[in-house]
Amino acid sequence: MKSLIENRFSLLALVLVALLALYGVAAATTPAPKAEPAKGLRRVPVASVTVVCPDPGDTDAAVVTPPGGQDTGTATLVTGDTTVTTLRTPGTLWHEKIPAKSAPLVVAARASMAAGLEASQTRRETSGRHRGLAGVRCAEP
């Protein structure tokens, strides 16, 4: 056995046999192929979307609904338990100052209003170390 390992060609042969055995075991234990993806994929319109403006107190909130669409749909703006407004016309821009200590502004849109709905809040600070204009896009919860 010692002379077999000392011979460089027989050592190479042993390594090759070990690698072939390893690949043989790997090929024999390969898992079954996964199922094919579903055929007949199709495009469907966005049915609804909800966005939240966190801590909108003392900021200007703005909501833009997408223009066009097959049906009009609605976009409802709610802060806490109070419905601020309901937008029913596509392509509408709504903006209003939200008073301090208000609950988060939740915008829920359905049908054609949902696909391109955008909401944001901005705040202008005129004094102090943090003066300037700050804005943030309202995001999906």
Buried (B, 14 or more C-beta within 10 A) or exposed (E): EEEEEEEEEEEEEEEEEEEEEEEEEEEEEEEEEEEEEEEEEEEEEBEEBBBBBEBBBEBBBBBBBBEEBEEBBBBBBBBEEEEBEEBEEBEBEBEEEBEEEBBBBBBBBBBBBBBBBBBBBEBEEEEEEEEEEEEBEBEEE
